[in-house]
């Protein structure tokens, strides 16, 4: 089964793009991967996977890194 999903982030697109450039976008088991595309003021993650478990793993990986970014951004802004 081929699955896909999109995550659209409409804030801090430039910084998130830089953050995710260092990340591996295709996983060793070749069951899933993602692409990043910057469009004006937003960033789009296009995720593809061969099964539900692989899709969930990629989505979790992306959202965890976004959550860490949000927390550190908040600490830096608030001191």
N, CA, C, O and CB atoms as a CASP TS submission, in Angstrom:
PFRMAT TS
TARGET T0000
AUTHOR 0000-0000-0000
METHOD Language model
MODEL 1
PARENT N/A
ATOM      1  N   UNK     1       0.838  -1.169   0.000  1.00  0.00           N
ATOM      2  CA  UNK     1       0.000   0.000   0.000  1.00  0.00           C
ATOM      3  C   UNK     1       0.891   1.243   0.000  1.00  0.00           C
ATOM      4  O   UNK     1       1.820   1.327   0.803  1.00  0.00           O
ATOM      5  CB  UNK     1      -0.958  -0.008   1.214  1.00  0.00           C
ATOM      6  N   UNK     2       0.634   2.182  -0.861  1.00  0.00           N
ATOM      7  CA  UNK     2       1.380   3.441  -0.885  1.00  0.00           C
ATOM      8  C   UNK     2       0.547   4.525  -0.225  1.00  0.00           C
ATOM      9  O   UNK     2      -0.607   4.743  -0.594  1.00  0.00           O
ATOM     10  CB  UNK     2       1.755   3.846  -2.339  1.00  0.00           C
ATOM     11  N   UNK     3       1.132   5.200   0.749  1.00  0.00           N
ATOM     12  CA  UNK     3       0.447   6.247   1.502  1.00  0.00           C
ATOM     13  C   UNK     3       1.212   7.546   1.368  1.00  0.00           C
ATOM     14  O   UNK     3       2.417   7.550   1.117  1.00  0.00           O
ATOM     15  CB  UNK     3       0.295   5.857   2.987  1.00  0.00           C
ATOM     16  N   UNK     4       0.497   8.657   1.541  1.00  0.00           N
ATOM     17  CA  UNK     4       1.160   9.961   1.524  1.00  0.00           C
ATOM     18  C   UNK     4       0.434  10.911   2.463  1.00  0.00           C
ATOM     19  O   UNK     4      -0.734  10.716   2.798  1.00  0.00           O
ATOM     20  CB  UNK     4       1.207  10.543   0.089  1.00  0.00           C
ATOM     21  N   UNK     5       1.160  11.944   2.877  1.00  0.00           N
ATOM     22  CA  UNK     5       0.600  12.973   3.755  1.00  0.00           C
ATOM     23  C   UNK     5       1.371  14.252   3.531  1.00  0.00           C
ATOM     24  O   UNK     5       2.498  14.236   3.037  1.00  0.00           O
ATOM     25  CB  UNK     5       0.654  12.545   5.253  1.00  0.00           C
ATOM     26  N   UNK     6       0.749  15.369   3.901  1.00  0.00           N
ATOM     27  CA  UNK     6       1.395  16.668   3.808  1.00  0.00           C
ATOM     28  C   UNK     6       1.284  17.388   5.138  1.00  0.00           C
ATOM     29  O   UNK     6       0.237  17.379   5.784  1.00  0.00           O
ATOM     30  CB  UNK     6       0.776  17.511   2.681  1.00  0.00           C
ATOM     31  N   UNK     7       2.372  18.005   5.529  1.00  0.00           N
ATOM     32  CA  UNK     7       2.378  18.873   6.702  1.00  0.00           C
ATOM     33  C   UNK     7       2.744  20.254   6.187  1.00  0.00           C
ATOM     34  O   UNK     7       3.757  20.417   5.506  1.00  0.00           O
ATOM     35  CB  UNK     7       3.389  18.368   7.827  1.00  0.00           C
ATOM     36  N   UNK     8       1.928  21.249   6.508  1.00  0.00           N
ATOM     37  CA  UNK     8       2.188  22.618   6.080  1.00  0.00           C
ATOM     38  C   UNK     8       2.402  23.465   7.327  1.00  0.00           C
ATOM     39  O   UNK     8       1.555  23.507   8.220  1.00  0.00           O
ATOM     40  CB  UNK     8       1.015  23.180   5.204  1.00  0.00           C
ATOM     41  N   UNK     9       3.551  24.140   7.373  1.00  0.00           N
ATOM     42  CA  UNK     9       3.873  25.020   8.501  1.00  0.00           C
ATOM     43  C   UNK     9       3.959  26.435   7.945  1.00  0.00           C
ATOM     44  O   UNK     9       4.731  26.704   7.025  1.00  0.00           O
ATOM     45  CB  UNK     9       5.227  24.594   9.221  1.00  0.00           C
ATOM     46  N   UNK    10       3.161  27.336   8.508  1.00  0.00           N
ATOM     47  CA  UNK    10       3.064  28.694   7.982  1.00  0.00           C
ATOM     48  C   UNK    10       3.828  29.718   8.818  1.00  0.00           C
ATOM     49  O   UNK    10       3.534  30.913   8.776  1.00  0.00           O
ATOM     50  CB  UNK    10       1.619  29.100   7.894  1.00  0.00           C
ATOM     51  N   UNK    11       4.798  29.242   9.567  1.00  0.00           N
ATOM     52  CA  UNK    11       5.567  30.129  10.430  1.00  0.00           C
ATOM     53  C   UNK    11       7.035  29.715  10.390  1.00  0.00           C
ATOM     54  O   UNK    11       7.343  28.523  10.362  1.00  0.00           O
ATOM     55  CB  UNK    11       5.023  30.101  11.885  1.00  0.00           C
ATOM     56  N   UNK    12       7.926  30.675  10.389  1.00  0.00           N
ATOM     57  CA  UNK    12       9.371  30.412  10.437  1.00  0.00           C
ATOM     58  C   UNK    12       9.848  29.453   9.348  1.00  0.00           C
ATOM     59  O   UNK    12      10.674  28.579   9.610  1.00  0.00           O
ATOM     60  CB  UNK    12       9.740  29.852  11.786  1.00  0.00           C
ATOM     61  N   UNK    13       9.341  29.609   8.154  1.00  0.00           N
ATOM     62  CA  UNK    13       9.679  28.700   7.062  1.00  0.00           C
ATOM     63  C   UNK    13      11.182  28.675   6.792  1.00  0.00           C
ATOM     64  O   UNK    13      11.752  27.605   6.575  1.00  0.00           O
ATOM     65  CB  UNK    13       8.932  29.101   5.796  1.00  0.00           C
ATOM     66  N   UNK    14      11.817  29.817   6.803  1.00  0.00           N
ATOM     67  CA  UNK    14      13.251  29.885   6.503  1.00  0.00           C
ATOM     68  C   UNK    14      14.075  29.094   7.525  1.00  0.00           C
ATOM     69  O   UNK    14      14.947  28.309   7.153  1.00  0.00           O
ATOM     70  CB  UNK    14      13.717  31.350   6.474  1.00  0.00           C
ATOM     71  N   UNK    15      13.791  29.308   8.816  1.00  0.00           N
ATOM     72  CA  UNK    15      14.535  28.606   9.865  1.00  0.00           C
ATOM     73  C   UNK    15      14.263  27.104   9.854  1.00  0.00           C
ATOM     74  O   UNK    15      15.181  26.307  10.049  1.00  0.00           O
ATOM     75  CB  UNK    15      14.182  29.182  11.230  1.00  0.00           C
ATOM     76  N   UNK    16      13.022  26.714   9.631  1.00  0.00           N
ATOM     77  CA  UNK    16      12.697  25.285   9.582  1.00  0.00           C
ATOM     78  C   UNK    16      13.360  24.615   8.382  1.00  0.00           C
ATOM     79  O   UNK    16      13.809  23.472   8.472  1.00  0.00           O
ATOM     80  CB  UNK    16      11.173  25.083   9.524  1.00  0.00           C
ATOM     81  N   UNK    17      13.418  25.318   7.276  1.00  0.00           N
ATOM     82  CA  UNK    17      14.091  24.760   6.098  1.00  0.00           C
ATOM     83  C   UNK    17      15.559  24.491   6.409  1.00  0.00           C
ATOM     84  O   UNK    17      16.086  23.435   6.059  1.00  0.00           O
ATOM     85  CB  UNK    17      13.964  25.717   4.888  1.00  0.00           C
ATOM     86  N   UNK    18      16.218  25.438   7.062  1.00  0.00           N
ATOM     87  CA  UNK    18      17.621  25.243   7.439  1.00  0.00           C
ATOM     88  C   UNK    18      17.764  24.081   8.422  1.00  0.00           C
ATOM     89  O   UNK    18      18.693  23.281   8.305  1.00  0.00           O
ATOM     90  CB  UNK    18      18.197  26.532   8.056  1.00  0.00           C
ATOM     91  N   UNK    19      16.864  23.986   9.375  1.00  0.00           N
ATOM     92  CA  UNK    19      16.907  22.917  10.378  1.00  0.00           C
ATOM     93  C   UNK    19      16.778  21.539   9.730  1.00  0.00           C
ATOM     94  O   UNK    19      17.516  20.616  10.074  1.00  0.00           O
ATOM     95  CB  UNK    19      15.792  23.115  11.412  1.00  0.00           C
ATOM     96  N   UNK    20      15.851  21.403   8.804  1.00  0.00           N
ATOM     97  CA  UNK    20      15.599  20.098   8.204  1.00  0.00           C
ATOM     98  C   UNK    20      16.570  19.730   7.089  1.00  0.00           C
ATOM     99  O   UNK    20      16.598  18.573   6.668  1.00  0.00           O
ATOM    100  CB  UNK    20      14.211  20.060   7.672  1.00  0.00           C
ATOM    101  N   UNK    21      17.365  20.674   6.598  1.00  0.00           N
ATOM    102  CA  UNK    21      18.355  20.347   5.567  1.00  0.00           C
ATOM    103  C   UNK    21      19.338  19.298   6.057  1.00  0.00           C
ATOM    104  O   UNK    21      19.803  18.464   5.281  1.00  0.00           O
ATOM    105  CB  UNK    21      19.109  21.601   5.134  1.00  0.00           C
ATOM    106  N   UNK    22      19.654  19.341   7.344  1.00  0.00           N
ATOM    107  CA  UNK    22      20.629  18.406   7.915  1.00  0.00           C
ATOM    108  C   UNK    22      20.049  17.017   8.172  1.00  0.00           C
ATOM    109  O   UNK    22      20.798  16.067   8.398  1.00  0.00           O
ATOM    110  CB  UNK    22      21.174  18.965   9.206  1.00  0.00           C
ATOM    111  N   UNK    23      18.735  16.893   8.140  1.00  0.00           N
ATOM    112  CA  UNK    23      18.081  15.619   8.460  1.00  0.00           C
ATOM    113  C   UNK    23      18.077  14.667   7.269  1.00  0.00           C
ATOM    114  O   UNK    23      18.068  15.095   6.115  1.00  0.00           O
ATOM    115  CB  UNK    23      16.650  15.865   8.925  1.00  0.00           C
ATOM    116  N   UNK    24      18.084  13.383   7.564  1.00  0.00           N
ATOM    117  CA  UNK    24      17.981  12.334   6.539  1.00  0.00           C
ATOM    118  C   UNK    24      16.541  12.301   6.034  1.00  0.00           C
ATOM    119  O   UNK    24      15.609  12.206   6.833  1.00  0.00           O
ATOM    120  CB  UNK    24      18.411  10.927   7.109  1.00  0.00           C
ATOM    121  N   UNK    25      16.350  12.379   4.731  1.00  0.00           N
ATOM    122  CA  UNK    25      15.005  12.443   4.174  1.00  0.00           C
ATOM    123  C   UNK    25      14.500  11.105   3.628  1.00  0.00           C
ATOM    124  O   UNK    25      13.304  10.932   3.395  1.00  0.00           O
ATOM    125  CB  UNK    25      14.969  13.465   3.085  1.00  0.00           C
ATOM    126  N   UNK    26      15.408  10.180   3.431  1.00  0.00           N
ATOM    127  CA  UNK    26      15.041   8.827   3.022  1.00  0.00           C
ATOM    128  C   UNK    26      15.631   7.879   4.047  1.00  0.00           C
ATOM    129  O   UNK    26      16.806   7.983   4.398  1.00  0.00           O
ATOM    130  CB  UNK    26      15.547   8.491   1.566  1.00  0.00           C
ATOM    131  N   UNK    27      14.826   6.971   4.516  1.00  0.00           N
ATOM    132  CA  UNK    27      15.251   6.098   5.602  1.00  0.00           C
ATOM    133  C   UNK    27      15.871   4.818   5.055  1.00  0.00           C
ATOM    134  O   UNK    27      15.550   4.371   3.953  1.00  0.00           O
ATOM    135  CB  UNK    27      14.068   5.766   6.515  1.00  0.00           C
ATOM    136  N   UNK    28      16.759   4.245   5.843  1.00  0.00           N
ATOM    137  CA  UNK    28      17.559   3.095   5.406  1.00  0.00           C
ATOM    138  C   UNK    28      16.719   1.925   4.911  1.00  0.00           C
ATOM    139  O   UNK    28      17.105   1.241   3.964  1.00  0.00           O
ATOM    140  CB  UNK    28      18.435   2.629   6.534  1.00  0.00           C
ATOM    141  N   UNK    29      15.574   1.691   5.545  1.00  0.00           N
ATOM    142  CA  UNK    29      14.754   0.557   5.150  1.00  0.00           C
ATOM    143  C   UNK    29      13.958   0.822   3.867  1.00  0.00           C
ATOM    144  O   UNK    29      13.290  -0.078   3.358  1.00  0.00           O
ATOM    145  CB  UNK    29      13.810   0.199   6.271  1.00  0.00           C
ATOM    146  N   UNK    30      14.025   2.039   3.349  1.00  0.00           N
ATOM    147  CA  UNK    30      13.374   2.434   2.095  1.00  0.00           C
ATOM    148  C   UNK    30      11.861   2.273   2.109  1.00  0.00           C
ATOM    149  O   UNK    30      11.232   2.171   1.056  1.00  0.00           O
ATOM    150  CB  UNK    30      13.938   1.636   0.966  1.00  0.00           C
ATOM    151  N   UNK    31      11.283   2.251   3.301  1.00  0.00           N
ATOM    152  CA  UNK    31       9.824   2.147   3.405  1.00  0.00           C
ATOM    153  C   UNK    31       9.161   3.513   3.432  1.00  0.00           C
ATOM    154  O   UNK    31       7.953   3.620   3.222  1.00  0.00           O
ATOM    155  CB  UNK    31       9.439   1.368   4.651  1.00  0.00           C
ATOM    156  N   UNK    32       9.948   4.573   3.691  1.00  0.00           N
ATOM    157  CA  UNK    32       9.355   5.899   3.801  1.00  0.00           C
ATOM    158  C   UNK    32      10.391   6.985   3.561  1.00  0.00           C
ATOM    159  O   UNK    32      11.597   6.742   3.606  1.00  0.00           O
ATOM    160  CB  UNK    32       8.714   6.082   5.170  1.00  0.00           C
ATOM    161  N   UNK    33       9.900   8.168   3.308  1.00  0.00           N
ATOM    162  CA  UNK    33      10.760   9.323   3.134  1.00  0.00           C
ATOM    163  C   UNK    33       9.906  10.573   3.014  1.00  0.00           C
ATOM    164  O   UNK    33       8.678  10.511   3.054  1.00  0.00           O
ATOM    165  CB  UNK    33      11.664   9.158   1.900  1.00  0.00           C
ATOM    166  N   UNK    34      10.579  11.712   2.866  1.00  0.00           N
ATOM    167  CA  UNK    34       9.837  12.956   2.690  1.00  0.00           C
ATOM    168  C   UNK    34      10.661  13.964   1.911  1.00  0.00           C
ATOM    169  O   UNK    34      11.885  13.865   1.821  1.00  0.00           O
ATOM    170  CB  UNK    34       9.432  13.539   4.043  1.00  0.00           C
ATOM    171  N   UNK    35       9.961  14.930   1.355  1.00  0.00           N
ATOM    172  CA  UNK    35      10.578  16.042   0.647  1.00  0.00           C
ATOM    173  C   UNK    35      10.134  17.325   1.324  1.00  0.00           C
ATOM    174  O   UNK    35       9.046  17.396   1.896  1.00  0.00           O
ATOM    175  CB  UNK    35      10.200  16.039  -0.871  1.00  0.00           C
ATOM    176  N   UNK    36      10.985  18.336   1.254  1.00  0.00           N
ATOM    177  CA  UNK    36      10.658  19.643   1.817  1.00  0.00           C
ATOM    178  C   UNK    36      10.617  20.648   0.674  1.00  0.00           C
ATOM    179  O   UNK    36      11.501  20.679  -0.182  1.00  0.00           O
ATOM    180  CB  UNK    36      11.695  20.072   2.915  1.00  0.00           C
ATOM    181  N   UNK    37       9.580  21.462   0.681  1.00  0.00           N
ATOM    182  CA  UNK    37       9.443  22.483  -0.343  1.00  0.00           C
ATOM    183  C   UNK    37       9.056  23.793   0.334  1.00  0.00           C
ATOM    184  O   UNK    37       8.078  23.844   1.081  1.00  0.00           O
ATOM    185  CB  UNK    37       8.391  22.069  -1.417  1.00  0.00           C
ATOM    186  N   UNK    38       9.818  24.848   0.074  1.00  0.00           N
ATOM    187  CA  UNK    38       9.512  26.160   0.639  1.00  0.00           C
ATOM    188  C   UNK    38       8.702  26.941  -0.381  1.00  0.00           C
ATOM    189  O   UNK    38       9.107  27.084  -1.535  1.00  0.00           O
ATOM    190  CB  UNK    38      10.813  26.932   1.032  1.00  0.00           C
ATOM    191  N   UNK    39       7.558  27.442   0.053  1.00  0.00           N
ATOM    192  CA  UNK    39       6.682  28.233  -0.800  1.00  0.00           C
ATOM    193  C   UNK    39       6.381  29.546  -0.097  1.00  0.00           C
ATOM    194  O   UNK    39       5.659  29.561   0.900  1.00  0.00           O
ATOM    195  CB  UNK    39       5.370  27.463  -1.132  1.00  0.00           C
ATOM    196  N   UNK    40       6.919  30.636  -0.596  1.00  0.00           N
ATOM    197  CA  UNK    40       6.732  31.967  -0.013  1.00  0.00           C
ATOM    198  C   UNK    40       6.960  31.950   1.489  1.00  0.00           C
ATOM    199  O   UNK    40       8.100  31.850   1.943  1.00  0.00           O
ATOM    200  CB  UNK    40       5.333  32.490  -0.318  1.00  0.00           C
ATOM    201  N   UNK    41       5.884  32.046   2.266  1.00  0.00           N
ATOM    202  CA  UNK    41       5.992  32.156   3.726  1.00  0.00           C
ATOM    203  C   UNK    41       5.645  30.861   4.451  1.00  0.00           C
ATOM    204  O   UNK    41       5.338  30.885   5.643  1.00  0.00           O
ATOM    205  CB  UNK    41       5.092  33.258   4.222  1.00  0.00           C
ATOM    206  N   UNK    42       5.689  29.737   3.752  1.00  0.00           N
ATOM    207  CA  UNK    42       5.378  28.460   4.398  1.00  0.00           C
ATOM    208  C   UNK    42       6.311  27.374   3.901  1.00  0.00           C
ATOM    209  O   UNK    42       6.970  27.517   2.871  1.00  0.00           O
ATOM    210  CB  UNK    42       3.919  28.060   4.142  1.00  0.00           C
ATOM    211  N   UNK    43       6.354  26.288   4.655  1.00  0.00           N
ATOM    212  CA  UNK    43       7.150  25.135   4.267  1.00  0.00           C
ATOM    213  C   UNK    43       6.228  23.921   4.215  1.00  0.00           C
ATOM    214  O   UNK    43       5.389  23.728   5.095  1.00  0.00           O
ATOM    215  CB  UNK    43       8.340  24.903   5.259  1.00  0.00           C
ATOM    216  N   UNK    44       6.390  23.114   3.183  1.00  0.00           N
ATOM    217  CA  UNK    44       5.522  21.954   2.969  1.00  0.00           C
ATOM    218  C   UNK    44       6.371  20.693   3.029  1.00  0.00           C
ATOM    219  O   UNK    44       7.365  20.565   2.315  1.00  0.00           O
ATOM    220  CB  UNK    44       4.768  22.052   1.604  1.00  0.00           C
ATOM    221  N   UNK    45       5.970  19.770   3.885  1.00  0.00           N
ATOM    222  CA  UNK    45       6.598  18.457   3.987  1.00  0.00           C
ATOM    223  C   UNK    45       5.697  17.473   3.256  1.00  0.00           C
ATOM    224  O   UNK    45       4.536  17.299   3.627  1.00  0.00           O
ATOM    225  CB  UNK    45       6.824  18.029   5.491  1.00  0.00           C
ATOM    226  N   UNK    46       6.220  16.831   2.223  1.00  0.00           N
ATOM    227  CA  UNK    46       5.460  15.815   1.499  1.00  0.00           C
ATOM    228  C   UNK    46       6.023  14.455   1.891  1.00  0.00           C
ATOM    229  O   UNK    46       7.155  14.110   1.553  1.00  0.00           O
ATOM    230  CB  UNK    46       5.530  16.037  -0.061  1.00  0.00           C
ATOM    231  N   UNK    47       5.221  13.706   2.597  1.00  0.00           N
ATOM    232  CA  UNK    47       5.644  12.420   3.161  1.00  0.00           C
ATOM    233  C   UNK    47       5.064  11.296   2.318  1.00  0.00           C
ATOM    234  O   UNK    47       3.906  11.346   1.902  1.00  0.00           O
ATOM    235  CB  UNK    47       5.197  12.280   4.649  1.00  0.00           C
ATOM    236  N   UNK    48       5.888  10.277   2.071  1.00  0.00           N
ATOM    237  CA  UNK    48       5.410   9.086   1.375  1.00  0.00           C
ATOM    238  C   UNK    48       5.896   7.853   2.125  1.00  0.00           C
ATOM    239  O   UNK    48       6.991   7.837   2.688  1.00  0.00           O
ATOM    240  CB  UNK    48       5.896   9.064  -0.107  1.00  0.00           C
ATOM    241  N   UNK    49       5.063   6.829   2.118  1.00  0.00           N
ATOM    242  CA  UNK    49       5.415   5.607   2.843  1.00  0.00           C
ATOM    243  C   UNK    49       4.752   4.402   2.185  1.00  0.00           C
ATOM    244  O   UNK    49       3.756   4.528   1.473  1.00  0.00           O
ATOM    245  CB  UNK    49       4.995   5.709   4.331  1.00  0.00           C
ATOM    246  N   UNK    50       5.330   3.237   2.441  1.00  0.00           N
ATOM    247  CA  UNK    50       4.803   1.996   1.877  1.00  0.00           C
ATOM    248  C   UNK    50       3.789   1.317   2.784  1.00  0.00           C
ATOM    249  O   UNK    50       3.065   0.421   2.350  1.00  0.00           O
ATOM    250  CB  UNK    50       5.930   1.047   1.591  1.00  0.00           C
ATOM    251  N   UNK    51       3.735   1.751   4.069  1.00  0.00           N
ATOM    252  CA  UNK    51       2.757   1.167   4.996  1.00  0.00           C
ATOM    253  C   UNK    51       2.456   2.159   6.115  1.00  0.00           C
ATOM    254  O   UNK    51       3.156   3.158   6.282  1.00  0.00           O
ATOM    255  CB  UNK    51       3.281  -0.176   5.586  1.00  0.00           C
ATOM    256  N   UNK    52       1.420   1.873   6.865  1.00  0.00           N
ATOM    257  CA  UNK    52       0.963   2.766   7.920  1.00  0.00           C
ATOM    258  C   UNK    52       1.975   3.002   9.026  1.00  0.00           C
ATOM    259  O   UNK    52       2.103   4.121   9.522  1.00  0.00           O
ATOM    260  CB  UNK    52      -0.275   2.230   8.510  1.00  0.00           C
ATOM    261  N   UNK    53       2.685   1.976   9.410  1.00  0.00           N
ATOM    262  CA  UNK    53       3.692   2.121  10.468  1.00  0.00           C
ATOM    263  C   UNK    53       4.827   3.038  10.031  1.00  0.00           C
ATOM    264  O   UNK    53       5.297   3.869  10.808  1.00  0.00           O
ATOM    265  CB  UNK    53       4.253   0.751  10.862  1.00  0.00           C
ATOM    266  N   UNK    54       5.259   2.886   8.801  1.00  0.00           N
ATOM    267  CA  UNK    54       6.333   3.736   8.280  1.00  0.00           C
ATOM    268  C   UNK    54       5.863   5.184   8.164  1.00  0.00           C
ATOM    269  O   UNK    54       6.622   6.109   8.456  1.00  0.00           O
ATOM    270  CB  UNK    54       6.816   3.220   6.908  1.00  0.00           C
ATOM    271  N   UNK    55       4.623   5.384   7.741  1.00  0.00           N
ATOM    272  CA  UNK    55       4.068   6.736   7.647  1.00  0.00           C
ATOM    273  C   UNK    55       4.032   7.388   9.027  1.00  0.00           C
ATOM    274  O   UNK    55       4.447   8.536   9.185  1.00  0.00           O
ATOM    275  CB  UNK    55       2.649   6.702   7.032  1.00  0.00           C
ATOM    276  N   UNK    56       3.544   6.667  10.007  1.00  0.00           N
ATOM    277  CA  UNK    56       3.469   7.191  11.375  1.00  0.00           C
ATOM    278  C   UNK    56       4.867   7.545  11.895  1.00  0.00           C
ATOM    279  O   UNK    56       5.040   8.575  12.546  1.00  0.00           O
ATOM    280  CB  UNK    56       2.794   6.160  12.313  1.00  0.00           C
ATOM    281  N   UNK    57       5.847   6.711  11.616  1.00  0.00           N
ATOM    282  CA  UNK    57       7.210   6.959  12.086  1.00  0.00           C
ATOM    283  C   UNK    57       7.782   8.253  11.494  1.00  0.00           C
ATOM    284  O   UNK    57       8.407   9.037  12.207  1.00  0.00           O
ATOM    285  CB  UNK    57       8.116   5.773  11.729  1.00  0.00           C
ATOM    286  N   UNK    58       7.571   8.475  10.202  1.00  0.00           N
ATOM    287  CA  UNK    58       8.077   9.695   9.570  1.00  0.00           C
ATOM    288  C   UNK    58       7.348  10.918  10.108  1.00  0.00           C
ATOM    289  O   UNK    58       7.978  11.931  10.412  1.00  0.00           O
ATOM    290  CB  UNK    58       7.924   9.616   8.041  1.00  0.00           C
ATOM    291  N   UNK    59       6.029  10.831  10.228  1.00  0.00           N
ATOM    292  CA  UNK    59       5.265  11.960  10.761  1.00  0.00           C
ATOM    293  C   UNK    59       5.715  12.289  12.184  1.00  0.00           C
ATOM    294  O   UNK    59       5.853  13.460  12.538  1.00  0.00           O
ATOM    295  CB  UNK    59       3.754  11.651  10.736  1.00  0.00           C
ATOM    296  N   UNK    60       5.941  11.271  12.989  1.00  0.00           N
ATOM    297  CA  UNK    60       6.430  11.492  14.358  1.00  0.00           C
ATOM    298  C   UNK    60       7.811  12.146  14.349  1.00  0.00           C
ATOM    299  O   UNK    60       8.079  13.048  15.142  1.00  0.00           O
ATOM    300  CB  UNK    60       6.484  10.159  15.132  1.00  0.00           C
ATOM    301  N   UNK    61       8.666  11.701  13.471  1.00  0.00           N
ATOM    302  CA  UNK    61      10.013  12.263  13.383  1.00  0.00           C
ATOM    303  C   UNK    61       9.964  13.753  13.038  1.00  0.00           C
ATOM    304  O   UNK    61      10.656  14.560  13.659  1.00  0.00           O
ATOM    305  CB  UNK    61      10.842  11.503  12.334  1.00  0.00           C
ATOM    306  N   UNK    62       9.163  14.106  12.070  1.00  0.00           N
ATOM    307  CA  UNK    62       9.035  15.504  11.658  1.00  0.00           C
ATOM    308  C   UNK    62       8.424  16.348  12.769  1.00  0.00           C
ATOM    309  O   UNK    62       8.944  17.413  13.101  1.00  0.00           O
ATOM    310  CB  UNK    62       8.186  15.612  10.388  1.00  0.00           C
ATOM    311  N   UNK    63       7.326  15.877  13.341  1.00  0.00           N
ATOM    312  CA  UNK    63       6.641  16.686  14.354  1.00  0.00           C
ATOM    313  C   UNK    63       7.450  16.806  15.642  1.00  0.00           C
ATOM    314  O   UNK    63       7.361  17.827  16.324  1.00  0.00           O
ATOM    315  CB  UNK    63       5.278  16.090  14.661  1.00  0.00           C
ATOM    316  N   UNK    64       8.229  15.796  15.989  1.00  0.00           N
ATOM    317  CA  UNK    64       9.087  15.906  17.177  1.00  0.00           C
ATOM    318  C   UNK    64      10.148  16.991  16.996  1.00  0.00           C
ATOM    319  O   UNK    64      10.410  17.771  17.912  1.00  0.00           O
ATOM    320  CB  UNK    64       9.764  14.558  17.476  1.00  0.00           C
ATOM    321  N   UNK    65      10.753  17.035  15.813  1.00  0.00           N
ATOM    322  CA  UNK    65      11.775  18.048  15.560  1.00  0.00           C
ATOM    323  C   UNK    65      11.152  19.448  15.535  1.00  0.00           C
ATOM    324  O   UNK    65      11.764  20.405  16.009  1.00  0.00           O
ATOM    325  CB  UNK    65      12.501  17.759  14.229  1.00  0.00           C
ATOM    326  N   UNK    66       9.958  19.571  14.992  1.00  0.00           N
ATOM    327  CA  UNK    66       9.253  20.863  15.006  1.00  0.00           C
ATOM    328  C   UNK    66       8.944  21.269  16.444  1.00  0.00           C
ATOM    329  O   UNK    66       9.091  22.440  16.795  1.00  0.00           O
ATOM    330  CB  UNK    66       7.941  20.789  14.170  1.00  0.00           C
ATOM    331  N   UNK    67       8.519  20.328  17.280  1.00  0.00           N
ATOM    332  CA  UNK    67       8.225  20.621  18.685  1.00  0.00           C
ATOM    333  C   UNK    67       9.468  21.091  19.433  1.00  0.00           C
ATOM    334  O   UNK    67       9.395  22.029  20.226  1.00  0.00           O
ATOM    335  CB  UNK    67       7.642  19.387  19.371  1.00  0.00           C
ATOM    336  N   UNK    68      10.599  20.452  19.188  1.00  0.00           N
ATOM    337  CA  UNK    68      11.860  20.866  19.818  1.00  0.00           C
ATOM    338  C   UNK    68      12.217  22.281  19.368  1.00  0.00           C
ATOM    339  O   UNK    68      12.648  23.101  20.178  1.00  0.00           O
ATOM    340  CB  UNK    68      13.012  19.875  19.465  1.00  0.00           C
ATOM    341  N   UNK    69      12.041  22.566  18.089  1.00  0.00           N
ATOM    342  CA  UNK    69      12.314  23.899  17.561  1.00  0.00           C
ATOM    343  C   UNK    69      11.424  24.939  18.256  1.00  0.00           C
ATOM    344  O   UNK    69      11.902  25.998  18.662  1.00  0.00           O
ATOM    345  CB  UNK    69      12.090  23.931  16.028  1.00  0.00           C
ATOM    346  N   UNK    70      10.132  24.631  18.390  1.00  0.00           N
ATOM    347  CA  UNK    70       9.203  25.564  19.052  1.00  0.00           C
ATOM    348  C   UNK    70       9.622  25.848  20.488  1.00  0.00           C
ATOM    349  O   UNK    70       9.618  26.998  20.926  1.00  0.00           O
ATOM    350  CB  UNK    70       7.778  25.002  19.033  1.00  0.00           C
ATOM    351  N   UNK    71       9.980  24.805  21.214  1.00  0.00           N
ATOM    352  CA  UNK    71      10.379  24.979  22.610  1.00  0.00           C
ATOM    353  C   UNK    71      11.645  25.817  22.731  1.00  0.00           C
ATOM    354  O   UNK    71      11.714  26.716  23.569  1.00  0.00           O
ATOM    355  CB  UNK    71      10.590  23.624  23.273  1.00  0.00           C
ATOM    356  N   UNK    72      12.642  25.534  21.908  1.00  0.00           N
ATOM    357  CA  UNK    72      13.888  26.294  21.996  1.00  0.00           C
ATOM    358  C   UNK    72      13.681  27.730  21.538  1.00  0.00           C
ATOM    359  O   UNK    72      14.296  28.648  22.081  1.00  0.00           O
ATOM    360  CB  UNK    72      14.985  25.626  21.160  1.00  0.00           C
ATOM    361  N   UNK    73      12.844  27.929  20.568  1.00  0.00           N
ATOM    362  CA  UNK    73      12.520  29.290  20.108  1.00  0.00           C
ATOM    363  C   UNK    73      11.871  30.082  21.235  1.00  0.00           C
ATOM    364  O   UNK    73      12.179  31.257  21.435  1.00  0.00           O
ATOM    365  CB  UNK    73      11.580  29.249  18.872  1.00  0.00           C
ATOM    366  N   UNK    74      10.976  29.438  21.967  1.00  0.00           N
ATOM    367  CA  UNK    74      10.312  30.080  23.103  1.00  0.00           C
ATOM    368  C   UNK    74      11.289  30.426  24.201  1.00  0.00           C
ATOM    369  O   UNK    74      11.176  31.493  24.805  1.00  0.00           O
ATOM    370  CB  UNK    74       9.224  29.185  23.653  1.00  0.00           C
ATOM    371  N   UNK    75      12.243  29.561  24.479  1.00  0.00           N
ATOM    372  CA  UNK    75      13.246  29.812  25.519  1.00  0.00           C
ATOM    373  C   UNK    75      14.134  30.981  25.100  1.00  0.00           C
ATOM    374  O   UNK    75      14.444  31.846  25.920  1.00  0.00           O
ATOM    375  CB  UNK    75      14.105  28.538  25.784  1.00  0.00           C
ATOM    376  N   UNK    76      14.542  31.016  23.845  1.00  0.00           N
ATOM    377  CA  UNK    76      15.413  32.085  23.348  1.00  0.00           C
ATOM    378  C   UNK    76      14.683  33.429  23.398  1.00  0.00           C
ATOM    379  O   UNK    76      15.268  34.436  23.796  1.00  0.00           O
ATOM    380  CB  UNK    76      15.882  31.780  21.902  1.00  0.00           C
ATOM    381  N   UNK    77      13.416  33.450  22.998  1.00  0.00           N
ATOM    382  CA  UNK    77      12.644  34.705  23.009  1.00  0.00           C
ATOM    383  C   UNK    77      12.362  35.208  24.419  1.00  0.00           C
ATOM    384  O   UNK    77      12.405  36.412  24.673  1.00  0.00           O
ATOM    385  CB  UNK    77      11.329  34.512  22.273  1.00  0.00           C
ATOM    386  N   UNK    78      12.074  34.283  25.339  1.00  0.00           N
ATOM    387  CA  UNK    78      11.679  34.663  26.689  1.00  0.00           C
ATOM    388  C   UNK    78      12.851  34.735  27.663  1.00  0.00           C
ATOM    389  O   UNK    78      12.706  35.167  28.807  1.00  0.00           O
ATOM    390  CB  UNK    78      10.661  33.693  27.205  1.00  0.00           C
ATOM    391  N   UNK    79      13.993  34.309  27.193  1.00  0.00           N
ATOM    392  CA  UNK    79      15.204  34.382  28.020  1.00  0.00           C
ATOM    393  C   UNK    79      15.331  33.340  29.001  1.00  0.00           C
ATOM    394  O   UNK    79      16.311  33.310  29.746  1.00  0.00           O
ATOM    395  CB  UNK    79      15.280  35.618  28.699  1.00  0.00           C
TER
END
